[in-house]
């Protein structure tokens, strides 16, 4: 059966865009939580609440999975935990824009590696320039950057790229959201030893923020992205992630009162234009190997 514009690409595209909006508004709330209970504590609260919610919703089946499937979901969980922990850690040492820009090198590099056309490579470069302008990294003196913070942000970017790959494989190996629910438990176990000390500081307001961050930054976006990656290539997904800084800027404006200058607006236009170029080109979407159709 022939499908129109809203067919194979329209559904996954909408899921990814919704995930991007969700995670960035969750990030704006998290920015007010980290100073209160620390990076590890914030990740534990976020993943803990998210794991409970997703476990109740998905009710994952534990039997009947191959050893390869279990290895995949464990690696996925390790990537999730390390990605969140290292990025939150970088925020304590670097300006937010710099940390986001360095982290974004992960999915951008993945998109470039997976690309097979010069036009797509050009779009990746344009998106990268847009990220630079949005983050105002050109105004920062690299000599004054904390090298540990830079390392943590680079680690977060590498984990982000791994997340893209492993999320797709997990979605193919487990039914519905079972794999994601199990991976969240693994991710929580990774960070729990470091973040458990903050539990005594969790009052009602912190728990409310944690619940909001868990839903907006973990449960909803991870679920939407996992479902989308069953019908969307890793390369296109990586390019779409270039919208993250632009949506983050919008969330910062609406939630934190942060305003954009002309340079940042130009950067946003470059990022959106690069994504539109990739998605608006020729119809070249194919499901990933092993993904459900």
C-alpha positions as a printed NumPy array, in Angstrom:
array([[  0.   ,   0.   ,   0.   ],
       [  1.385,   3.418,  -0.988],
       [  1.676,   5.966,   1.78 ],
       [  1.604,   9.725,   1.497],
       [  3.763,  12.337,   3.198],
       [  2.354,  11.414,   6.573],
       [  3.361,   7.784,   6.147],
       [  6.688,   6.229,   7.007],
       [  8.488,   9.452,   7.841],
       [  5.679,  11.509,   9.353],
       [  5.051,   9.269,  12.37 ],
       [  8.656,   8.851,  13.529],
       [  9.39 ,  12.513,  12.846],
       [  6.527,  13.639,  15.099],
       [  7.688,  11.264,  17.847],
       [ 11.258,  12.599,  17.757],
       [ 10.138,  16.239,  17.754],
       [  7.858,  15.614,  20.735],
       [ 10.731,  13.897,  22.54 ],
       [ 13.032,  16.863,  21.898],
       [ 10.542,  19.357,  23.279],
       [  9.898,  17.178,  26.32 ],
       [ 13.532,  16.578,  27.235],
       [ 14.563,  20.213,  26.899],
       [ 11.75 ,  21.543,  29.081],
       [ 12.633,  18.824,  31.556],
       [ 16.212,  20.036,  31.378],
       [ 15.143,  23.563,  32.24 ],
       [ 13.529,  22.237,  35.408],
       [ 16.58 ,  20.096,  36.163],
       [ 18.755,  23.221,  36.   ],
       [ 17.035,  24.367,  39.194],
       [ 17.411,  20.952,  40.861],
       [ 21.134,  20.219,  40.452],
       [ 22.279,  23.069,  42.751],
       [ 20.089,  21.644,  45.52 ],
       [ 21.037,  17.939,  45.568],
       [ 24.004,  17.654,  43.217],
       [ 24.482,  15.969,  39.861],
       [ 24.411,  12.336,  41.035],
       [ 21.474,  12.965,  43.367],
       [ 19.508,  14.634,  40.57 ],
       [ 20.169,  11.716,  38.23 ],
       [ 19.179,   9.159,  40.877],
       [ 15.932,  10.998,  41.57 ],
       [ 15.189,  11.378,  37.879],
       [ 15.973,   7.778,  36.969],
       [ 14.437,   6.329,  40.123],
       [ 11.046,   7.928,  39.591],
       [ 11.263,   7.266,  35.859],
       [ 12.067,   3.585,  36.388],
       [  9.08 ,   3.133,  38.725],
       [  6.679,   4.858,  36.337],
       [  7.92 ,   3.033,  33.28 ],
       [  7.988,  -0.301,  35.115],
       [  4.342,   0.07 ,  36.132],
       [  3.328,   1.097,  32.614],
       [  5.386,  -1.407,  30.628],
       [  5.369,  -4.364,  33.069],
       [  8.374,  -5.846,  31.241],
       [  8.567,  -9.578,  30.696],
       [ 11.766, -11.042,  32.149],
       [ 11.674, -14.484,  30.55 ],
       [ 12.139, -15.601,  26.98 ],
       [ 14.955, -13.217,  25.987],
       [ 18.222, -14.312,  24.445],
       [ 21.625, -13.68 ,  26.001],
       [ 22.334, -11.19 ,  23.201],
       [ 19.162,  -9.27 ,  24.037],
       [ 20.183,  -9.058,  27.693],
       [ 23.659,  -7.84 ,  26.744],
       [ 22.088,  -5.167,  24.565],
       [ 19.736,  -3.883,  27.26 ],
       [ 22.512,  -3.826,  29.87 ],
       [ 24.747,  -1.803,  27.55 ],
       [ 21.801,   0.49 ,  26.824],
       [ 21.287,   1.024,  30.545],
       [ 24.983,   1.71 ,  31.103],
       [ 24.901,   4.296,  28.308],
       [ 21.822,   5.963,  29.821],
       [ 23.309,   6.173,  33.285],
       [ 26.724,   7.373,  32.132],
       [ 25.212,   9.905,  29.732],
       [ 23.084,  11.577,  32.392],
       [ 25.687,  11.455,  35.153],
       [ 28.576,  12.775,  33.079],
       [ 26.523,  15.589,  31.563],
       [ 25.147,  16.725,  34.917],
       [ 28.694,  16.578,  36.247],
       [ 29.939,  18.798,  33.433],
       [ 27.345,  21.432,  34.332],
       [ 29.114,  21.965,  37.658],
       [ 32.338,  22.876,  35.858],
       [ 31.343,  24.478,  32.544],
       [ 28.839,  27.095,  31.355],
       [ 25.644,  25.386,  30.216],
       [ 26.04 ,  26.435,  26.574],
       [ 29.59 ,  25.149,  26.383],
       [ 28.658,  21.821,  27.998],
       [ 25.732,  21.321,  25.612],
       [ 27.857,  22.178,  22.578],
       [ 30.655,  19.773,  23.521],
       [ 28.155,  17.005,  24.32 ],
       [ 26.45 ,  17.561,  20.987],
       [ 29.634,  16.529,  19.18 ],
       [ 28.607,  12.931,  19.933],
       [ 25.401,  12.661,  17.897],
       [ 26.755,  15.036,  15.255],
       [ 29.758,  12.795,  14.723],
       [ 27.491,   9.753,  14.542],
       [ 25.338,  11.466,  11.915],
       [ 28.41 ,  12.378,   9.864],
       [ 29.814,   8.846,  10.02 ],
       [ 26.505,   7.315,   8.928],
       [ 25.923,   9.809,   6.123],
       [ 26.541,   8.7  ,   2.547],
       [ 25.952,  11.987,   0.712],
       [ 28.004,  15.163,   0.569],
       [ 24.761,  17.116,   0.984],
       [ 24.103,  15.387,   4.292],
       [ 27.654,  16.063,   5.436],
       [ 27.124,  19.719,   4.579],
       [ 23.93 ,  19.7  ,   6.632],
       [ 25.842,  18.239,   9.582],
       [ 28.444,  21.01 ,   9.3  ],
       [ 25.714,  23.658,   9.109],
       [ 24.002,  22.175,  12.162],
       [ 27.313,  22.165,  13.983],
       [ 27.852,  25.84 ,  13.176],
       [ 24.331,  26.551,  14.395],
       [ 25.073,  24.788,  17.665],
       [ 28.207,  26.887,  18.068],
       [ 26.31 ,  30.12 ,  17.504],
       [ 23.415,  29.183,  19.781],
       [ 25.776,  28.193,  22.561],
       [ 27.875,  31.323,  22.064],
       [ 30.988,  29.188,  22.337],
       [ 32.839,  31.731,  20.183],
       [ 32.739,  34.175,  23.114],
       [ 34.378,  31.729,  25.547],
       [ 38.106,  31.577,  26.176],
       [ 39.111,  27.938,  25.737],
       [ 42.176,  28.531,  27.9  ],
       [ 39.903,  29.143,  30.878],
       [ 37.832,  25.99 ,  30.489],
       [ 37.917,  23.272,  33.133],
       [ 39.536,  20.251,  31.461],
       [ 37.693,  17.812,  33.714],
       [ 34.428,  19.465,  32.699],
       [ 35.397,  19.208,  29.038],
       [ 36.183,  15.528,  29.51 ],
       [ 32.841,  14.888,  31.203],
       [ 30.966,  16.672,  28.41 ],
       [ 32.852,  14.668,  25.773],
       [ 31.996,  11.464,  27.661],
       [ 28.344,  12.52 ,  27.725],
       [ 28.472,  13.068,  23.964],
       [ 29.998,   9.654,  23.352],
       [ 27.325,   8.078,  25.555],
       [ 24.664,  10.019,  23.656],
       [ 25.901,   8.54 ,  20.372],
       [ 25.926,   5.083,  21.956],
       [ 22.385,   5.708,  23.206],
       [ 21.194,   6.3  ,  19.633],
       [ 22.638,   2.996,  18.453],
       [ 21.661,   0.914,  21.486],
       [ 18.163,   2.373,  21.712],
       [ 17.45 ,   1.148,  18.216],
       [ 18.85 ,  -2.298,  18.94 ],
       [ 16.901,  -2.52 ,  22.197],
       [ 13.696,  -1.569,  20.432],
       [ 14.276,  -4.388,  17.961],
       [ 15.126,  -6.976,  20.644],
       [ 12.308,  -6.272,  23.136],
       [  8.576,  -5.846,  22.694],
       [  6.979,  -2.466,  23.261],
       [  8.825,  -0.568,  26.031],
       [ 10.11 ,  -3.635,  27.889],
       [ 13.734,  -3.008,  26.986],
       [ 13.622,   0.62 ,  28.006],
       [ 12.056,  -0.218,  31.372],
       [ 14.82 ,  -2.736,  32.079],
       [ 17.532,  -0.339,  30.887],
       [ 16.268,   2.345,  33.271],
       [ 16.816,  -0.036,  36.191],
       [ 20.373,  -0.717,  35.004],
       [ 21.027,   3.025,  34.639],
       [ 19.712,   3.67 ,  38.149],
       [ 22.003,   0.986,  39.565],
       [ 24.994,   2.696,  37.93 ],
       [ 24.405,   6.061,  39.61 ],
       [ 22.759,   4.998,  42.882],
       [ 25.943,   4.457,  44.93 ],
       [ 27.065,   8.048,  44.258],
       [ 23.673,   9.736,  44.588],
       [ 22.198,   7.916,  47.563],
       [ 23.742,  10.388,  50.034],
       [ 21.438,  13.15 ,  48.802],
       [ 18.239,  11.272,  49.75 ],
       [ 18.067,  12.95 ,  53.177],
       [ 17.661,  16.338,  51.444],
       [ 14.667,  15.264,  49.34 ],
       [ 11.699,  17.293,  50.554],
       [  8.331,  17.785,  48.885],
       [  9.455,  20.469,  46.452],
       [ 12.519,  18.493,  45.374],
       [ 10.435,  15.359,  44.865],
       [  7.957,  17.343,  42.756],
       [ 10.772,  18.694,  40.59 ],
       [ 12.276,  15.238,  40.334],
       [  8.979,  13.763,  39.194],
       [  8.601,  16.444,  36.527],
       [ 12.16 ,  15.902,  35.317],
       [ 11.686,  12.114,  35.334],
       [  8.61 ,  12.296,  33.131],
       [  9.791,  15.062,  30.808],
       [ 13.465,  14.09 ,  30.535],
       [ 13.355,  10.294,  30.831],
       [ 10.066,   8.406,  30.556],
       [  8.402,  10.386,  27.773],
       [ 11.356,  11.23 ,  25.475],
       [ 13.115,   7.869,  25.807],
       [  9.856,   6.061,  25.053],
       [  9.099,   8.25 ,  22.036],
       [ 12.633,   7.963,  20.679],
       [ 12.748,   4.198,  21.119],
       [  9.491,   3.835,  19.195],
       [ 10.667,   6.257,  16.488],
       [ 13.99 ,   4.472,  15.996],
       [ 12.131,   1.325,  14.987],
       [ 11.203,   3.115,  11.734],
       [ 13.889,   5.782,  11.413],
       [ 17.549,   5.405,  10.473],
       [ 20.243,   6.329,  12.985],
       [ 21.642,   8.884,  10.53 ],
       [ 18.395,  10.842,  10.164],
       [ 17.759,  10.608,  13.903],
       [ 21.219,  12.038,  14.563],
       [ 20.53 ,  14.997,  12.276],
       [ 17.159,  15.649,  13.911],
       [ 18.886,  15.901,  17.262],
       [ 20.388,  19.145,  15.955],
       [ 17.103,  20.719,  17.011],
       [ 17.992,  20.109,  20.658],
       [ 19.897,  23.397,  21.237],
       [ 17.188,  25.453,  19.536],
       [ 14.433,  23.921,  21.656],
       [ 16.64 ,  24.287,  24.722],
       [ 16.903,  27.999,  23.967],
       [ 13.109,  28.222,  23.785],
       [ 12.732,  26.312,  27.065],
       [ 15.291,  28.614,  28.661],
       [ 13.319,  31.642,  27.537],
       [  9.944,  30.373,  28.743],
       [ 11.041,  28.664,  31.964],
       [ 14.222,  30.452,  33.036],
       [ 13.754,  33.856,  31.393],
       [ 16.864,  33.525,  29.209],
       [ 16.702,  35.598,  26.03 ],
       [ 18.327,  35.034,  22.638],
       [ 20.455,  37.598,  20.826],
       [ 20.755,  38.   ,  17.049],
       [ 23.705,  35.621,  16.777],
       [ 21.824,  32.901,  18.63 ],
       [ 18.756,  33.379,  16.423],
       [ 21.014,  32.95 ,  13.385],
       [ 22.36 ,  29.761,  14.902],
       [ 18.834,  28.482,  15.477],
       [ 17.973,  29.164,  11.83 ],
       [ 21.018,  27.2  ,  10.67 ],
       [ 20.121,  24.243,  12.87 ],
       [ 16.483,  24.155,  11.765],
       [ 17.485,  24.653,   8.129],
       [ 19.956,  21.768,   8.251],
       [ 17.324,  19.443,   9.68 ],
       [ 14.771,  20.565,   7.088],
       [ 17.325,  19.941,   4.334],
       [ 17.884,  16.354,   5.406],
       [ 14.224,  15.505,   6.028],
       [ 12.956,  17.458,   3.004],
       [ 15.338,  15.872,   0.492],
       [ 14.62 ,  12.789,  -1.501],
       [ 12.581,   9.922,  -0.008],
       [ 15.374,   7.701,   1.206],
       [ 14.01 ,   6.419,   4.523],
       [ 14.48 ,   2.737,   5.213],
       [ 13.929,   0.883,   8.479],
       [ 17.087,  -0.034,  10.332],
       [ 18.371,  -3.581,  10.158],
       [ 16.414,  -5.763,  12.489],
       [ 13.924,  -3.019,  13.353],
       [ 10.208,  -3.625,  13.382],
       [  8.243,  -2.194,  10.476]])
